[in-house]
């Protein structure tokens, strides 16, 4: 392909697509600006309601305070009814104190559903879709009720009566309900509503299943397959086997899809459990088109506004189209959501996180209606609420995590969804390994349809903490939950569970599952020979940084002591990595380095206030301008930026940064791409700091000429790898000068480390992605796999 004024002088055809897996927390919040309240609050501040009159509703209050309807004040009153979360405070819709929160709830309880419906908090195409797919007959039953009356109905009426009106509730109305309820009331309501996956027991009362999440830092099929064997050895996994890919090329995704399909086919589970590679849905569709039969259920992350879904590179119609394409198939679609994604991407449009989360469920409900038209056994659709994944800018504490999960469970169930949870935390939150057990125990009475399942609590690729296989065993024991019947029968068939439903001597032994797998393949070798082979494969997997759980500790739901000690050590190292800082000696040793800082005053400020790490200090801007001015008429095509991110050790570890820089500069020089000769080193830098640097450097570039930033940044800590990512942003000069660069223009190479994706290989991937972007004229990236 010819590159007119592009980066390259040579031609490169046949480039496959790359996905952008944004490591949330590194690419953090852009905060909304103004806040107009009854008592003025600063941007990102709190909202105050000092008093309300007897019987006053939201609209009467706003009218009294503002002298007429005011959209911003309306959004703030609704937001102020929420339980406290940092994300709501950040956009100025959080309550200043408990008096304000109580007053906002009183106003909301007095407000009629139809009045709220006539004044949407924010209107876009997604809101229109939700309205169109809300049952009008059922809506007529409730429209004249106040929110207080609706709350009372939900808490006192049986499930049958609730099912008779809930499809008539818009997503905003459903999003208002948890604002009026205590945790105990949310649990009581969740215990009454169950939406069962067609032809299964998943989502039924007394059942709690698992999404096996066999992630690998390198997408190695053996890492993934052996984690599935490991899950099976703990009788865990029934709703989906779902892998988050590092590399979202078609070639890489199809390799993982085939590995998962092979397990399902070999064990004869095709009608029992689907598999999924969580690349962008377009990539999954390409895999399905090019390699028919390899894709089972299809995944996508959803947001609660059109603006945020655009960043995810999806539209309403795109997702509905994929639903229609499932005609005649058993398995449908799988969505992931979570409070805070709109605010962290700067597109909340003044609406609080809980209402926007509810709109994601409304989106899901609309898709389910479409699926039901084409799937013979009913719509196969489920939603995984990933609460806690973004980080402390959304909320910080274990109590907030519990509250968020309970809110989302109720909202999802009231939308008619089969909804599961990822009860998770990042390493830069204050929720510990032990806290997660406490959170699980608080949430489980609400009976989610399923939880995530990992070999340990620590995900080896995503660097966050979630639910282990052993946690599932403990939860099933404590709360009496069952696994989907068809999958439990399989666990009996392979000898993990006995006919009396107790665990056998093969419990916690992935080698036994591998042996059963080889027998199902028709392998005629002896058990000893297969065990020797399996043991070698397990050691290879663990050498790549993927832990496999075997056996147990004192209780059958305890990790074996050696592995438990290792997980604790990784947790401790992650905390150290999080607070590590780039040393003066390291900075000085980087060739041609130009050190700059963001507005973060220190590491604590950087973690607590993500926006400070996105904004360059005045001194940094001046330094970047000096670099630009020194170029004169010789502006290069690109610039390298290096930031500490959430793990400075990932940058400073021996054999990490230097090999990538050397190979990257060599490859770009061979390709005829001129690069700035300085390496800009940012202390307390987040992803958007790189965009701001590019906007300064390239603001006077030829409008039609490509310019790019390669931003090397430390990922979340939490694994042995101390990995970094490279954010690749290539855009035309016009886009840089307009200062509108954001994540939707960016692609990523992630998990770069000497023990994961080798730095030199990462440089070659970077070059391939650059070629692809330029060849596609900077189409929107395929993101959030």
N, C-alpha and C positions, 0 to 999 in steps of 0.2 A: 504494500500500500504506500502511496506517495505521501510524504509528510510535509505539507506546505508550512514553512516557517515553524516546524515542529522541533521536538527534542532530537530527533534522530536523522542521520544521513543515510541509513540503510533501511532495507525493507524487512519486515518480520510478519509472516502470516501464521494463521492457525493458532492464535493465542486463545486459551480458554478463560472463562470468567473466574474472578476471585471475589470472595465475599469479605466483608468487613465485620469481624467479630470485635465489637467495641468492648474493651475491658472496663466495665462500668466502674466508676470511682476515679479512674485516671481521666476519662473523658467526662468531666463532671459539670456541675450546674452553671448555666447562665441565668442569672436571677432577673425576674421581672422588675420593672422600674417603679412607677408611682403608686402611692397608696392614699386614697381619699377616704377618711374615716370621720365618724362623728367627733372624735377628738383626733386631730391630725397625727398621723404616725409616719415615721421616716420610711424610705424605700426598704422593703424587706423587713418591716417592723410588724408590730402587733396591732390589733384592732380592739377598740374599747367600746362597750355598751354599759353605761353607768346605771341606767334604769329603764324599765319598760312599764307601760300602763296596763291595767287589768284588761285582759282579753285582747290586747294588741297583737296583730300578726306582723309578719315580716314587712309587708308592703305599707301598712299603716305607719310602722316605725320609720322606714326609710323616707316616707312622705313627710312625716313630722320633722325629722332631723334635717332633711335636705330641701324641704319645700317643694317636693315633687319626686318622681321616680328617678333614681340614680343607679345605673347598672353596676358601677364599681362598688358602691355601698351595699347593694343587694348581694353581690358575690361575697363581700366580706362578712356580712351577717350569716350567710349560709356556711361559709368556711369556719367562722368562729364557733359554730356548734360542734365542731369536731373535737375529739380527744386530742391533746397536744401532740404535734409532730413538727420537727424542725422544718420540713419541706413546706408546710403551710405558712409558717412564720416567714420563710424566705421570700414568699411572693406577697406578703402583707395581708393574708386572709386568715391568720391564726388569732385566737383570742388572747388578749393581754393578760387575763387572769381568770380564775374560776368564776368570779361574779359575771364577767362578760360571757363566759361559756354557758353558764346557767341561764342568763338572760336570752342569749341567742337560741338556745333550745326551747325556751318558753315561747318565743316568737314563732319559731318553726312549727311547734306543736299546734299552735293556734291557726296556722295557715292552711287554706283549702288546697287539695290536690289540683283542682282545675285552675286555680289562680297561679300556682307554681308552673303548671303546664303552659299557660299562656305567656309566661315571662321566662323563657329559657335563659339559663346562666350564660350559655354561649351557643351560637347556632352555626352549624356547618353541614356538609353533606352527610357526615356520620350521624349527626343528630337527626337529620331528615330520614335516614334509613331506619333508625331506631323508632321514630314515630310511625313510619309506614308499616313496621312489623310488630307494633304493639296491638294486641287484640282489642278492637274498638268496642265490642259487645261487653267484654269484661271491664274495660275502662269506664263504661257508662255506670257500672255498679258502684264505682268508688269515687268518681270525680267530685262529688259534693262533700266527701269526707274531709275532715281536717287530718293533718299528719298524726296528731295525737290519737284520733279515732282509729286510724290505720294501725298504729303501733298496738293499741289495745286489742284490735281484731287479731293481729298476727300472734300475739302472746296468749290469747285465750281460746281461739278456735282450733279445731283439729286440722290435720294435714289436708283432708279432702276439701274442706272449705277454703283453705289457703290456696290450694291448687286451682280452685275455681275462680280466683281473681288475679293471681300473680302475673299472668300473661297480659293483663290489662294495665300493669304498672310500667310506666316508662323507666328508662335507666336512671334518669335524674331522681324520680320519686323513690326508686329502690335505693339510690345512693344517699337519700336523706334519712332513711330508716335507721341505720346504725348510729347516726348522730344522736338519736333520742334514747338509745339503749345502753344499759350497763353491760359489762362482760358477761355477767350471769344471765341476763336476758338474751344476749346474742347466742350463748350456748343453748339455752332453752329453745329458742326458735330454730336453730340449726338442727337440733335433735328431732325436730318434727318434720323436716322436709327432706325427701330423698328422690333423686332423679337417676334412675337406673339405666346403664348402658344397655341397649337392646340385645336380648339374647344372652345376658350375663347376670351376675350378681354384683358387678362393680357399680358402686354408688348406692347400693342397697343398705338399709339399716343393719348394723352389726358387721358389715364388711369394710375392710380397709386394706387396699392393695398397695402396689409399688410400681413406679417407673424406674426400671434399672437404668442407671446413668453410667455407662462404662467408658468414661473419657480417657483419652490418651494424649500426652503432650506432643506426640508425633503422628497421630492417627495410625499407629501401627496396628494392623488387624489382629495380631496375636494379643496385644494389650487389651483390646476391646473384647475379643472372644473369651479370654480367660476371666475377665471380670464378670461376664455373663455366667460362665460355669460356676464362679464363686457365689454369685447371687443365688443360683439354683441350689447350691449346697446348703444354703440357709432357708430354703423354701420361700424365697422372696422374689417377687416380680410377677405381675399379671396383666397390667393394663397396656404397657408398651416397653420395648427395649429401645431407648433413645440415646444416641450418641451426639454430643456437641463436637463438630469438626473444628480442627485447627485450620485446615486447608479446604476451602470450599470450591475448588476446581471440580469439574464434572468427573475427571479421571479419579481424583482422590475420593470423592463422595461415592462413586459407584463401587470402588473397592471395598469401602466400609459397608455399604448396603449389601453387597454380595456376601460378606462375611457374616452379617447378622441373618440374612435370608438362609444361609446354609445351616445355621443352628436351628432355626425354626423348622425348616424343611426336614432336616435329619431327624429331629425328635417328633415329627408329625404334628406340629402345633399351628399349622397354617390357619385353622379356624378358631384358635384359642388366643393367640397373642400376636399383635403386629410389631413391626420394627420401624425405626425412623432414624434418619441422619438429619440433624437439625440445622442444615444449611438454609439459606434463603429459599423461599418456596419456588422462585423461578429456577434456581439451580436444580432443585429436586425434580421439577417438571422437565427440565432438559435431560436429566438422567433417565427419567421414565420414558421420554420420547426416544432417546438414543439406545436405551437398554431395557426394552419392555420386560415387565415382570419383576424388576429389581426393587421397585419402590412399593412400600406397603401404605401405611398411613403417612400423611403429609403434614408438615409443621410450619408454623409461622408465629413470630412475636407480633402482638397487636398493641396499638396505642388508642387513647381515648379522644384524639382530635385528628382531623385531616392533616394538620400541619406536622404532627409527630409521625403519623403514618407515612407521610411523604419522606421523612428522614429514614424510615424503615423500608422505603422503596415499595410501598404497597398502596393500593386504593381499594375502596369498597368493591368496585366492580371486578377488580383483579381477583380478590378473594372469593367473591360469589362465583366467578367463572371457574375457579378451581373446584369449588363445591359441585358445580354442575358436571364437571369432568369426572366426578366419582360415580357416575351413573352405573348401576348394576354391581358395584363393588361392595365388599363387606366392610372394609375399613375406610374411614373418611378423613377428618382433619383433626389436628392437635394444635392448640394455641397455648402460648405462654403470655402472662401479663404480670403486673406488679405495680404497686403504688409508686409514683414518683418519676416515671420515665418522661412524662411531658415537661414537668418542671425542670428536670436535669438537662433537658434539651432546649430549654428556653421557650417552649411553646405551650404553656399551660393556659394562656389567654385569660388569666385571672381566676381560673376555676380551681377549687381545692382538689387535692389528690384523690380523695375517696370518691367524689362524684365522677371524676375522670376514669377511675378504675371501674366504676359501675358501667360507664359507657363502653368499656372494652367487653364487658359481659353482654351488653346489648348488641354489640357487633357480633359476638359469638352466637347469641340467640338468633339473630337474623340469618347467619350462615347455616345454623342448624335447621331452620325452616326450609332453606333451599336444599340442604342435603336430604331432608325427609322426603322431598319430591322425587328423588332419583335413587335412593337406596332401598332395596326391597325389604330389608329387615328393620328399617328405621335408621334415623341419623346416628352414625357413629362419630361423635364429636365429644371431646373432653378438653378441659382447661386446667392448666397448672398455674397457680398463683405463686410467683417467685417473690415471696415477701422477704425483704432484708438484703437483697442482692446488690443494690446500688451503693449503699453506704450511709455514713452518719449525717450526710446532708439531707437525707429523707427522714430518718429517725435513728436513735442511738442505743436505746436500752432494751433489755429483755422484756420488760413490761410493755413497751411500745410494739415489739415484735408480736407478742401474744395478741394485743389489741388489733393490730393490723390483720393478722390471720383470721381472727374471729369476724371482723367486719367483712372481709372478703369472702369468707365461707357463706355468710348469710346473703350477701349480694349475689354471689354466684348461684346459690341454690334457688333464690327467689326469681332468677332468670331462667330457671328450668334446666340448669347445666349440671352435668357430672363434673364436679370440681375437686381437684386435689391441691396439695400444698407443697411448696419447697420451704420448709421452716429453716431458714438459713441466715447466716451472718457473714459479713466480711471481716477480715483480720483487722481492719481499722475501725471497727465498731467495738463497743465495750462488752459485747456478749461473748462469753467464754464457752469452752467445750462443755463444761458442767452446766452452764446456763441453758444450753440447748436441750438438755434432758428435762430441765424444769419447764421450759417452754412447751415441749412436746406433751408433758403431763397436763398442763393447763389447757391445751388446745384439743387434745384427743376426745374429750367428751362431746365436742361438736361434730365428731364423726365425718372427717373428710373422706372423699372417695379413695384417695391414695396419697402417698408421700414419695419423695425421691429416695433412691437407695444406692449407696456407695459402699465399697469394701471397708472404708473407714469414714469418719465424719469429714475427712479432708479430700476435696476433689483435686486430683493430680494435675489437672489442666486449667481449670477455672480459678483455682486458688481461693476457694471460699469453703465454709463449713456448712454441712447439711446433715442428712440422716443416714446412718450406716445400716448395713444389712442386719447387724446385731440389734440396733434400735428397733427394727421391725419385729424381731423376735420378742424383745422385751415388751413392746407395746401390745402385741397380740396376746401375750401372757397376762398383762395387767388389765387390759380393757376387754378381753374376750373377743377381739375382732378376728374375722375370718378372711382368708384369701379366696379369690374367685373360685368357685367349685371346680371348674374344668381344669384350672391350673393346679389346684390342690391334688386332683386326681393324678396329674402328671408327676407331681412330687412323690406321690405314692408309687407310681409306676417305676420311677428310677431309683427307688429305695432310700430316699431322704426322709420320708415320713412312712410310718408303719400303718397297718390296717386299723390300729387303735388310735390313730391320729397323733401319736407321740413321735418324737424324733428318733431316728435310728442311730446306729454307731457311725453311719456315713455322714451325719450332720457336720457341716463345716469343713468338708473335705472336697475341694474342687477337683482333686485327682480322681475321685470316684465318679464325679459327673463327667470328666473327660473320658474315663473308661466306658461309661454308659454311651457316650457320644460315639466313641470308636466302634463299640459293638453295634450300634444302630447303623453305622456306616458299612457293616459287614466285615470289619477287621478281624481276621482270624488269629492274630498274635495272642500270646499269653498275657494274662493280667500283669505279670511282673514286667514284661517288655513294654507294655503300654504305660505302666506307671513310671518306668525309667525315662521314657520319652517325655511324658507329661511333666515330670519333675524338672527336667532340663528346660522345658519351655517356660515353666513358672519362674525359674531362676533368671531366665533371659528377660522376662517381663519385669520382674522386680528390679533388675539392674538398670532398666530404663526409667526408673523412678515411679513405677506404678505398683502400689502395695496390694497384695492379695491377702485377704483374711483367711486364716485357717484355724480350726479348733475353737477354743474359748478359754476364758479365765475361770475364776471361781464360780461364777454363774454362767449359764449357757449363753446369755446375752452380753457377756463381757468379752472384749478383745483379748486375745492371748497376750500375756504380760509383755513379751518382747515387742510386739507390734504396738501395744498401748504406749510403751515408753517412747517408741519412735514417733508416733503421732504427737505426743506431748512435746517432744524435742522440736519437731517441725513447727508446732504452734509457737513455742518460745522463740525460735529463730525468726519466725514471721514478725513477731512483735519487735524484735531487735532491728530487723530489716526496715520495718515501717518507720522507725525513728532515726535510722542511720542518715547521715548527711554526706554529701560530696566533700572530700577532704581537700584542703588547699594544695596538698602535694599531688593529688590525682589530677585536679584541674590543671595545674601547671604543666603536668606531663603530657597532656593532650596536644598534639601538633597544632600550631597556629590557632590557639584557642582564644576566644573572646568571651569572658565570663560576664553574665548579666543576671539580674534577679527579677522576680515578679513582685507584686505588692504584699505577698505573705511575709509577715514580720518574723516568723519562726516556724518550726515544724508543726507546732500545735495549731497555730493560726492556719497553716496550709491544710491540715486535716479537718479542722472544725469549720473552715470557711472556704470551700472549694473555689469560689469565684475569685478569691485573691490570687490563686495560683494560675488563673487564666489571663490576668491583666499585668502587662509589663510595667515596671516602675518607670518614672520619668527618666531616670539615669539610663535605664536599659533602652528606652526609645531613642534617646540621644546617641547611644552607642550604635544601635542598628542604623540610624540615619547616617552616621559617619561611614559605616561600611558601604551603604548604598551610594553615598556621594563619592567615595573613593573609586567606585566602578566607572564613573563618568559615562562615556558612550559604550563601554564594554560590559554591559550588564550580562551576567551569565544566565544559563537556563535554569539553574537550580541552586539551592542552598541547603546545607546540612545543619540541623539543630539537634542538640542533645540535652535531655532533661532527666532529672533524678526520678520524677514521678513518685510512685508510692514505694519504690524500692531502689535506693541509691546503690545498694550492693550489686544489683543486677547490672549496673553500668560499670562499677569499679572492679568486679571480680576479674581475676586473671583470665585472659583468653576470651573475653566477651566483646568489648568495644573495639579494640584495635584491629582484630581480624576482619570485622565487618567494614570498618572505615577503609581499610587498605583495599579490600576486594571490591567494595562499592565504587570507590574512586577509579580503580583500574578498569572496571567494566564500563563505567560511564564514559571514561576517556576513549576507550576502544569504540564505543558507540557514537562518538563525536558530540557528546553532551558536555558543554562547559559548565563547571560548577564553581561557586564561590570558594576561594582558597582558604577562607577562615572556617573554623568549627565553632559555632555559637553554642556556648554551654550555659544552660538555664538552671539556676538553683530555685527550687520550689516551683517547678514548671509542670503544668498540665497540658493536655492536648491542644486546647484552644490558644495557649500561648504561642504555639508554633504558627497557627493561622495568623495571629496578630503580627508576628515577625514577618511573615510573607507579605502581608498587606502593606507594611512599611517599605520593605525592600523592593517590591514590584509595583508600587502604585503608579509609576511612570512608564511601565513596560508597554511595548507595542500591544494594542488591544487584541490583536488576532494571533499573537504569538504565545505559545505555551511557556509557563514558568512553574516551578515546583519546589515544594519543601519536603525534605525527608526528615521526619522528626523521630529520633530514637529516644525511647522513654521507658523507664523502669515499670514493669507490671506490678500488679498486686503481689505481695509476698504470700507464702503459704505452702510452697512445695520446695523440694530439694534443688530446684533448677535455678532460682534467682533469675528468672527470665525477663527479657525486655521485648518491646514491640517496636516496629517501625511503621509510623503513620505516613502514608504516601498521599500527598495532596498536589495534584497537577491540574492547573486551570489556566485559562487564557488571561492575558493581561487585563482585559476589561473587567473580569470577575475579581481579580485582586484589587484593582483600583476602586471598585464599587464597595469594597470592604464587607462583602457578604459571604465570605468563605466559612463553611461549617462542615459538620460530619458527613453530610450527604454527598460531599465531593471527595471524600477520603476513603482510601482502602488501606488494608493492614496486612503486615506479616507479623505473626505473634509467636510467643513461646521460643524466642531466640536465646540460646544458651549453649555452652559447650557440652551440656548433658541432654539437650533437647534438640531443637532445630539448629544445626551448626551455623555459626555466624557467616561463613563463606557461602553456604547453601542459601541462607536468608538473603544475602546480597544478590544472588542469581534470581531468586524469586522476586525480589524488589524490582529488578530490571524488567522481568517479564510483565509484571503488573504495570509498570510505567508504559511499556510498549502498548499494552492493551488499552490503557486509558487514552493515550494519544490516538490510537487507531479508532477508538469509538467516540472521539470528539468529546471526551469527558462526560459520558452518560452517567446518570446517577448510579452510585455503587450499590451492590447487593449486600445488605448489611444484616447484622444481628442474627447470625446463625445460631 
